[in-house]
Amino acid sequence: MSLKFSNPEQFIEGYVTSRYKDYETNDCVVKALAILFGISYDESHGFTRGFFSRGERKGTLGFTEGIRSMMRNPHIRFNGAIREVQCMRKETIHSVQKTYSNGMFLVDSVNHVSVLCDGVWLDYEGLISAKTKVCAIYEFSDFNHYAAIRSKLKQEQDTKPDVLSIILLGIIVFALIFKRDMVKRDLMDLWDWINHLLFS
């Protein structure tokens, strides 16, 4: 099973117009929380600065402890549910994608945080690999805006041609260009066979 990716920016409200767009770096937590909580990129930027003490253009240190503390805080209310799921010692990005193919998850891996939605990584291809070690997994559920994310993701996946279709198309094009006479003869033989089958 290969890893499936979808550009996260399309799921982040206000990312294109954000004043931080071309300025920020190391902002995987900002993007992930914007997607998961359904808030704008700028709101998520402020939230991670306030709750996780994240500085501009810097990663979010102590993220795992920070999110666990946030989940335990009785004064913080969410518009959905968050729970930490069991993470085995040898868990990898590949095994997580395979095990958690349904649902919305925040996956904390070595030096990176990603969102996994129904088996597709809402992340940039190349930042994680199949063998990347996973440190913690959090399931997010019952957030109303997830239906819109899933709808957009389904449209995108439906429009992507699968590998077999591309190979078949390549074979047909090759045959039509370089083996035109043979293809024409085979089609005539097929037509004769169909006629014989139907009218004999």
HELIX and SHEET records of a PDB file:
HELIX    1   1 PRO A    8  PHE A   11  5                                   4    
HELIX    2   2 CYS A   28  PHE A   37  1                                  10    
HELIX    3   3 TYR A   41  PHE A   52  1                                  12    
HELIX    4   4 PHE A   63  ARG A   72  1                                  10    
HELIX    5   5 ILE A   93  THR A   99  1                                   7    
HELIX    6   6 TYR A  146  THR A  159  1                                  14    
HELIX    7   7 VAL A  163  PHE A  178  1                                  16    
HELIX    8   8 ARG A  180  PHE A  199  1                                  20    
SHEET    1   A 6 PHE A   5  SER A   6  0                                        
SHEET    2   A 6 VAL A 120  LEU A 122  1                                        
SHEET    3   A 6 HIS A 112  CYS A 117 -1                                        
SHEET    4   A 6 MET A 104  SER A 109 -1                                        
SHEET    5   A 6 VAL A 134  SER A 141 -1                                        
SHEET    6   A 6 ALA A  81  VAL A  85 -1                                        
END                                                                             
